[in-house]
Every structure is written in C-alpha cells, then in structure tokens.
C-alpha cells in the first residue's frame, strides 16, 4: 500500500470546502477540514445550501476519526472549524503561521482560535503565553517575479511593508503543546513520519500578487516515490511562479483549486482569468499527474466549464484525467444539477 486518498468534501458537492484525507502506511492526514455555505448567487435554495453544509461538516467529522495529523492551510471558514477545538483533540496540527504572511482578519481569527485551544487543552489564557516578537526584515515576497511585472511590485510593496510592520508590532503567538494537542507552523519545512514525508511550501498569495485576501500554503505528501499535492487556495493558479512550482513538484495526484469564475468582473478580471487558464493548461500538459482534481472555487457557477474550457480540452488532448470531486465520485456537480444540466 502506498498513498491512498479520499475526497471528503468539495465545492462540487454543494458546500464550500476542499477537505482531503490522505493515508500512507505511516500516517493519516486530514487537509483543510472546514465547510461553508454557498454564496447567494449559487443556483439552489437556501434550505438545500444549509443541508449540504451540514452534510459536509458531519462527513468531515467522520473522516477525522483516528487521523494523526490535521492541516489548516489558512484561516478561512471553509478550511477549518474555528469554534469546536475539541475536534482537534489527539491530533498534531500543522497550521498557517498566524504571526507573519497573514492579513488582519485572519490574524484575529487565529488569535481567537488559539485562545480557545489554550483554554480547552491547557486551562490557560493565550495572553500568558504570548512572546515579545523579535523584529524581522521582510524582502520582496514575489522573488524574481518582480523583474517581469515591476508595476505590481511598485504598488504592492507599499502595502506589503505596512503588513510587515504590523507583524513586527504584534506579540508572537507561539507554537503550542498541551496534553491532547500539538500545534506547529510548517511553512517552508518538511517532516518525516517513517517512510512518509510531509512537505509544506513557503507562504503563497491567496490568488493574485499582493492579494489582500492573505496567504496560504500548499501541502505535498510523499511515500516511496509517489506524491500527492494539495494546492489550497492559489486560485488557478493565477501566478505563473506557482504553476512552475507545481510542475517542478510533478505530483502523481494533484488537488488543484480553480479560479473564482463566479466573481468574474468583481474580484476576478479577464486578464487574471486568462493567466489562470494558461497556467492550468501548462500544469495539465507538463506534469505526469495521473489525476487532477480541479474543483474548489470553480464549480460555484453554472458556466465554470465553459469559462475554463481550454483546461478541459487540454486534458482531453493529453489523455489526462481532470475531474471535479463530484465527478471523481461518480456524481454530477451540484451547480449543474441545480440548473438542470446534469
């Protein structure tokens, strides 16, 4: 037995999520166990949406039984359970570092979450554990990419510098260890569990360069030459460097979130949709992935396949298996069923 996986819940099943269960002979890992109700524009009644999110949460809870590791790639509610810290009992938690590469809203959510963790597992207040932060210098988070898009650098770096000033002012939330839970911040690190390696990317923008939405990290799980990669929320990816990262990793199984086509004309413009499509086509054509789950964000509107048709066409031409989670499970995406297109 090598790597096995279960697509626990995804957007195509009717509630926002990208929860994935991965098992190897050494460790079991639950990635991004959270769920949120679909947006008002989603073509289904509110009772159906509420039913699906309740079903998602109960399915995720069942999947969590007996797992060793839980991963939280960022603090959006469709990626973790913020209120029920008992859910994490007995787990090693690899979670987004709340002290840097984070926006204010997610910092506040993380502070609230770890306050609950401290009270529940340690019977102490988080305030008593906060550390005075040592000031740190932050360089250009786009790396060499600024040579190709200098105008983004000029506009974004001022915002980024203000973020970094906040990180240096805030007290540090430490990694935590109590009876019943351990919390580690894994960005840019790897961890061994017998013959299995869990590797985590550096912080990645949640979408476009200098996205105000924040940062995430991607997860790579390797065992005996086999590799699964979970992209979290890179939105396509929109950024070319992130496509290069995925191509370089060359996973056997890729869980790839798509662009937010339901936000086209609002949070997503045509230029960045074009970039996301081109990057996804490259990933399809230039990796050896035997399976690509192309889902989270994408199947929230009925024309998602038309809006990304080049990606699906590239998969067909390359004889690659590119599917939504619902399709992988033998179902029709709920957004198509709701509009009678299933």
MINU-743617 format. One line per 3 residues: number of its first residue (from 0); their letters; for each residue z, x, y of C-alpha. Coordinates in steps of 0.25 Angstrom, whole numbers, padded with zeros to 4 digits. Example, Ala and Ser with C-alpha at 12.3 -4.5 7.8 and 13.67 -1.06 7.14 Angstrom:
BEGIN
0	as	0031:0049:-0018  0029:0055:-0004
This chain:
BEGIN
0	xxx	0000:0000:0000  -0004:0005:0014  -0003:-0003:0027
3	xxx	-0003:-0018:0026  -0002:-0027:0038  0000:-0042:0041
6	xxx	-0005:-0048:0054  0007:-0056:0057  0003:-0064:0069
9	xxx	-0009:-0062:0079  -0015:-0070:0091  -0026:-0076:0082
12	xxx	-0015:-0083:0074  -0011:-0091:0087  0000:-0083:0094
15	xxx	0000:-0070:0101  0004:-0059:0092  -0001:-0046:0085
18	xxx	0010:-0045:0075  0007:-0036:0063  0015:-0032:0051
21	xxx	0011:-0019:0044  0017:-0013:0032  0016:0000:0025
24	xxx	0023:0006:0013  0033:0012:0023  0035:0002:0034
27	xxx	0033:-0012:0039  0029:-0014:0053  0028:-0027:0062
30	xxx	0020:-0025:0074  0022:-0033:0087  0030:-0045:0081
33	xxx	0028:-0055:0092  0021:-0068:0096  0018:-0076:0108
36	xxx	0011:-0090:0111  -0003:-0090:0115  -0007:-0091:0129
39	xxx	-0010:-0105:0135  -0026:-0103:0134  -0025:-0101:0119
42	xxx	-0032:-0114:0113  -0021:-0120:0106  -0010:-0130:0109
45	xxx	0004:-0125:0113  0011:-0130:0100  0001:-0122:0092
48	xxx	0003:-0110:0100  0018:-0111:0099  0017:-0114:0084
51	xxx	0008:-0101:0082  0018:-0092:0090  0030:-0098:0082
54	xxx	0022:-0095:0069  0019:-0081:0074  0033:-0078:0076
57	xxx	0038:-0083:0063  0027:-0075:0056  0031:-0063:0063
60	xxx	0045:-0065:0059  0042:-0066:0045  0033:-0053:0046
63	xxx	0045:-0045:0052  0054:-0047:0039  0056:-0034:0033
66	xxx	0047:-0025:0042  0053:-0012:0046  0046:-0010:0060
69	xxx	0043:-0019:0071  0033:-0014:0082  0033:-0020:0096
72	xxx	0021:-0014:0104  0025:-0021:0117  0034:-0032:0123
75	xxx	0025:-0044:0124  0030:-0056:0116  0018:-0057:0107
78	xxx	0023:-0043:0101  0038:-0044:0099  0049:-0054:0098
81	xxx	0057:-0052:0111  0069:-0061:0108  0072:-0060:0094
84	xxx	0077:-0046:0092  0083:-0050:0078  0068:-0050:0074
87	xxx	0068:-0035:0075  0081:-0033:0066  0080:-0022:0056
90	xxx	0067:-0016:0062  0062:-0003:0068  0056:-0008:0081
93	xxx	0045:0000:0087  0043:-0006:0101  0036:-0003:0114
96	xxx	0044:0007:0123  0050:-0002:0134  0052:0010:0143
99	xxx	0038:0014:0146  0024:0009:0146  0029:-0005:0148
102	xxx	0028:-0015:0159  0039:-0022:0165  0039:-0035:0158
105	xxx	0038:-0028:0144  0050:-0019:0148  0058:-0031:0152
108	xxx	0055:-0038:0138  0058:-0025:0131  0071:-0024:0138
111	xxx	0075:-0038:0134  0071:-0035:0120  0079:-0022:0118
114	xxx	0091:-0029:0125  0091:-0039:0114  0089:-0028:0104
117	xxx	0101:-0021:0109  0110:-0033:0109  0105:-0039:0096
120	xxx	0106:-0026:0088  0115:-0016:0096  0124:-0026:0102
123	xxx	0122:-0018:0115  0115:-0020:0128  0102:-0013:0131
126	xxx	0107:-0009:0144  0117:0000:0138  0106:0008:0130
129	xxx	0096:0010:0142  0093:0024:0145  0090:0031:0158
132	xxx	0075:0033:0158  0070:0047:0160  0058:0047:0169
135	xxx	0045:0049:0163  0032:0053:0168  0020:0044:0164
138	xxx	0006:0049:0165  -0007:0041:0164  -0006:0031:0153
141	xxx	-0021:0030:0152  -0022:0044:0147  -0036:0050:0149
144	xxx	-0042:0036:0150  -0040:0037:0166  -0052:0046:0166
147	xxx	-0061:0035:0162  -0054:0024:0171  -0048:0030:0183
150	xxx	-0047:0017:0191  -0038:0011:0181  -0029:0023:0182
153	xxx	-0028:0023:0197  -0024:0008:0197  -0015:0008:0184
156	xxx	-0007:0021:0186  0000:0016:0198  0005:0004:0190
159	xxx	0008:0013:0179  0016:0022:0187  0025:0011:0192
162	xxx	0027:0007:0178  0031:0021:0174  0041:0021:0186
165	xxx	0047:0008:0180  0048:0015:0166  0056:0027:0172
168	xxx	0065:0018:0180  0069:0008:0169  0080:0012:0159
171	xxx	0075:0016:0146  0077:0006:0134  0080:0015:0122
174	xxx	0075:0014:0108  0085:0006:0101  0092:0007:0087
177	xxx	0102:-0002:0082  0106:-0008:0068  0095:-0017:0065
180	xxx	0084:-0011:0074  0078:0001:0080  0068:0002:0092
183	xxx	0058:0013:0094  0048:0015:0105  0036:0020:0098
186	xxx	0024:0023:0107  0017:0035:0104  0025:0038:0092
189	xxx	0024:0037:0077  0034:0034:0066  0034:0037:0051
192	xxx	0038:0027:0040  0036:0034:0027  0021:0035:0026
195	xxx	0018:0026:0037  0016:0030:0052  0018:0020:0064
198	xxx	0011:0026:0076  0012:0020:0090  0003:0022:0101
201	xxx	0007:0026:0115  0008:0014:0125  -0005:0007:0127
204	xxx	-0009:-0002:0138  -0008:-0017:0135  -0023:-0019:0138
207	xxx	-0030:-0013:0149  -0026:0000:0156  -0013:-0001:0164
210	xxx	-0011:-0015:0159  0001:-0022:0166  0004:-0029:0152
213	xxx	0010:-0016:0147  0009:-0006:0136  0009:-0008:0120
216	xxx	0008:0002:0109  -0001:0001:0096  0004:0004:0082
219	xxx	-0002:0012:0071  0003:0011:0057  -0002:0022:0047
222	xxx	0000:0023:0032  -0007:0032:0022  -0020:0033:0031
225	xxx	-0020:0018:0034  -0018:0014:0048  -0015:0000:0056
228	xxx	-0015:0000:0071  -0009:-0012:0079  -0014:-0011:0094
231	xxx	-0004:-0020:0100  -0010:-0025:0114  -0021:-0016:0119
234	xxx	-0030:-0028:0122  -0043:-0024:0115  -0040:-0012:0117
237	xxx	-0045:-0012:0131  -0042:0002:0134  -0052:0012:0127
240	xxx	-0042:0022:0124  -0035:0012:0115  -0047:0010:0108
243	xxx	-0049:0025:0106  -0034:0025:0101  -0037:0014:0090
246	xxx	-0050:0021:0086  -0043:0034:0084  -0032:0028:0076
249	xxx	-0042:0021:0067  -0033:0011:0060  -0037:0004:0047
252	xxx	-0031:-0009:0053  -0031:-0012:0068  -0023:-0023:0074
255	xxx	-0031:-0024:0088  -0027:-0033:0099  -0039:-0038:0107
258	xxx	-0042:-0041:0122  -0036:-0053:0129  -0048:-0061:0130
261	xxx	-0040:-0073:0133  -0037:-0066:0146  -0051:-0063:0150
264	xxx	-0053:-0064:0165  -0038:-0063:0167  -0031:-0051:0160
267	xxx	-0044:-0046:0153  -0057:-0043:0161  -0071:-0042:0155
270	xxx	-0070:-0026:0157  -0058:-0025:0149  -0062:-0035:0138
273	xxx	-0075:-0026:0137  -0067:-0014:0135  -0058:-0021:0124
276	xxx	-0071:-0025:0117  -0077:-0011:0117  -0064:-0005:0113
279	xxx	-0062:-0014:0101  -0077:-0012:0097  -0074:0003:0097
282	xxx	-0062:0001:0088  -0070:-0008:0078  -0081:0002:0077
285	xxx	-0074:0015:0078  -0061:0013:0069  -0061:0011:0054
288	xxx	-0051:-0001:0055  -0054:-0010:0043  -0047:-0021:0050
291	xxx	-0045:-0024:0065  -0036:-0036:0069  -0042:-0040:0083
294	xxx	-0032:-0050:0088  -0020:-0050:0097  -0024:-0055:0111
297	xxx	-0039:-0058:0107  -0038:-0072:0099  -0031:-0079:0111
300	xxx	-0044:-0085:0116  -0055:-0092:0108  -0067:-0083:0112
303	xxx	-0060:-0070:0108  -0070:-0066:0098  -0082:-0069:0108
306	xxx	-0075:-0061:0119  -0073:-0049:0109  -0086:-0051:0101
309	xxx	-0090:-0037:0101  -0078:-0032:0094  -0080:-0043:0083
312	xxx	-0095:-0039:0082  -0091:-0024:0081  -0082:-0027:0069
315	xxx	-0093:-0035:0062  -0103:-0024:0064  -0093:-0013:0060
318	xxx	-0089:-0021:0048  -0074:-0021:0053  -0064:-0031:0050
321	xxx	-0060:-0037:0064  -0051:-0049:0064  -0041:-0057:0071
324	xxx	-0028:-0058:0064  -0031:-0073:0060  -0044:-0069:0054
327	xxx	-0038:-0058:0046  -0028:-0069:0041  -0040:-0078:0037
330	xxx	-0037:-0087:0049  -0045:-0091:0062  -0039:-0086:0075
333	xxx	-0031:-0098:0081  -0038:-0097:0094  -0051:-0101:0087
336	xxx	-0044:-0112:0078  -0038:-0118:0091  -0052:-0119:0097
339	xxx	-0059:-0124:0084  -0067:-0111:0082  -0060:-0107:0069
